Amino acid sequence: MKEVFTFQATCPKGLEGLLQEEARQLGMQFEKETVGAVILQGSLENAYRFCPVSYTHLRAHETGSNLVC
Protein backbone atom coordinates (compact mmCIF):
# COMPACT_ATOMS: atom_id res chain seq x y z
CA MET A 1 0.00 0.00 0.00
CA LYS A 2 1.29 3.48 -0.91
CA GLU A 3 2.09 5.99 1.79
CA VAL A 4 -0.35 8.92 1.93
CA PHE A 5 0.93 12.49 2.28
CA THR A 6 -0.82 15.81 2.87
CA PHE A 7 -0.09 18.66 0.44
CA GLN A 8 -1.09 22.30 0.20
CA ALA A 9 -1.60 23.60 -3.34
CA THR A 10 -1.90 27.35 -3.81
CA CYS A 11 -3.77 29.32 -6.46
CA PRO A 12 -5.17 32.80 -7.08
CA LYS A 13 -8.16 33.69 -4.89
CA GLY A 14 -11.38 32.41 -6.45
CA LEU A 15 -9.82 29.47 -8.32
CA GLU A 16 -9.82 27.04 -5.40
CA GLY A 17 -12.72 24.98 -6.80
CA LEU A 18 -10.99 24.61 -10.17
CA LEU A 19 -7.76 23.53 -8.47
CA GLN A 20 -9.67 21.05 -6.33
CA GLU A 21 -11.35 19.50 -9.39
CA GLU A 22 -8.07 19.23 -11.30
CA ALA A 23 -6.40 17.57 -8.32
CA ARG A 24 -9.27 15.09 -7.94
CA GLN A 25 -9.06 14.14 -11.63
CA LEU A 26 -5.39 13.32 -11.08
CA GLY A 27 -6.03 11.04 -8.11
CA MET A 28 -5.65 13.40 -5.15
CA GLN A 29 -8.17 13.38 -2.30
CA PHE A 30 -9.66 16.72 -1.23
CA GLU A 31 -9.16 17.55 2.45
CA LYS A 32 -9.93 21.25 2.99
CA GLU A 33 -10.32 24.53 1.08
CA THR A 34 -8.89 27.86 2.26
CA VAL A 35 -8.62 31.25 0.55
CA GLY A 36 -6.09 30.80 -2.24
CA ALA A 37 -5.29 27.16 -1.46
CA VAL A 38 -6.58 23.64 -1.09
CA ILE A 39 -5.29 20.92 1.22
CA LEU A 40 -4.99 17.56 -0.52
CA GLN A 41 -3.94 14.01 0.30
CA GLY A 42 -2.34 11.49 -1.98
CA SER A 43 0.73 9.46 -2.78
CA LEU A 44 3.97 10.95 -4.07
CA GLU A 45 3.01 9.55 -7.47
CA ASN A 46 -0.23 11.57 -7.33
CA ALA A 47 1.70 14.70 -6.32
CA TYR A 48 4.21 14.38 -9.16
CA ARG A 49 1.38 13.89 -11.62
CA PHE A 50 -0.43 16.92 -10.21
CA CYS A 51 2.63 19.22 -10.18
CA PRO A 52 5.07 18.14 -12.93
CA VAL A 53 7.50 21.06 -12.57
CA SER A 54 11.08 19.83 -12.69
CA TYR A 55 14.04 21.28 -10.84
CA THR A 56 15.90 21.45 -14.16
CA HIS A 57 13.09 23.54 -15.64
CA LEU A 58 13.23 25.92 -12.67
CA ARG A 59 17.02 26.25 -12.97
CA ALA A 60 16.61 27.24 -16.64
CA HIS A 61 14.70 30.34 -15.48
CA GLU A 62 17.12 31.22 -12.70
CA THR A 63 18.68 34.67 -12.72
CA GLY A 64 21.24 36.35 -10.49
CA SER A 65 18.48 38.00 -8.46
CA ASN A 66 16.07 35.05 -8.50
CA LEU A 67 17.88 31.91 -7.34
CA VAL A 68 16.31 28.45 -7.16
CA CYS A 69 17.35 26.65 -3.99
C-alpha positions as CSV (number, residue, x, y, z in Angstrom):
1,M,0.0,0.0,0.0
2,K,1.3,3.5,-0.9
3,E,2.1,6.0,1.8
4,V,-0.4,8.9,1.9
5,F,0.9,12.5,2.3
6,T,-0.8,15.8,2.9
7,F,-0.1,18.7,0.4
8,Q,-1.1,22.3,0.2
9,A,-1.6,23.6,-3.3
10,T,-1.9,27.4,-3.8
11,C,-3.8,29.3,-6.5
12,P,-5.2,32.8,-7.1
13,K,-8.2,33.7,-4.9
14,G,-11.4,32.4,-6.5
15,L,-9.8,29.5,-8.3
16,E,-9.8,27.0,-5.4
17,G,-12.7,25.0,-6.8
18,L,-11.0,24.6,-10.2
19,L,-7.8,23.5,-8.5
20,Q,-9.7,21.0,-6.3
21,E,-11.4,19.5,-9.4
22,E,-8.1,19.2,-11.3
23,A,-6.4,17.6,-8.3
24,R,-9.3,15.1,-7.9
25,Q,-9.1,14.1,-11.6
26,L,-5.4,13.3,-11.1
27,G,-6.0,11.0,-8.1
28,M,-5.6,13.4,-5.2
29,Q,-8.2,13.4,-2.3
30,F,-9.7,16.7,-1.2
31,E,-9.2,17.5,2.4
32,K,-9.9,21.2,3.0
33,E,-10.3,24.5,1.1
34,T,-8.9,27.9,2.3
35,V,-8.6,31.3,0.6
36,G,-6.1,30.8,-2.2
37,A,-5.3,27.2,-1.5
38,V,-6.6,23.6,-1.1
39,I,-5.3,20.9,1.2
40,L,-5.0,17.6,-0.5
41,Q,-3.9,14.0,0.3
42,G,-2.3,11.5,-2.0
43,S,0.7,9.5,-2.8
44,L,4.0,11.0,-4.1
45,E,3.0,9.6,-7.5
46,N,-0.2,11.6,-7.3
47,A,1.7,14.7,-6.3
48,Y,4.2,14.4,-9.2
49,R,1.4,13.9,-11.6
50,F,-0.4,16.9,-10.2
51,C,2.6,19.2,-10.2
52,P,5.1,18.1,-12.9
53,V,7.5,21.1,-12.6
54,S,11.1,19.8,-12.7
55,Y,14.0,21.3,-10.8
56,T,15.9,21.4,-14.2
57,H,13.1,23.5,-15.6
58,L,13.2,25.9,-12.7
59,R,17.0,26.3,-13.0
60,A,16.6,27.2,-16.6
61,H,14.7,30.3,-15.5
62,E,17.1,31.2,-12.7
63,T,18.7,34.7,-12.7
64,G,21.2,36.4,-10.5
65,S,18.5,38.0,-8.5
66,N,16.1,35.0,-8.5
67,L,17.9,31.9,-7.3
68,V,16.3,28.5,-7.2
69,C,17.3,26.7,-4.0
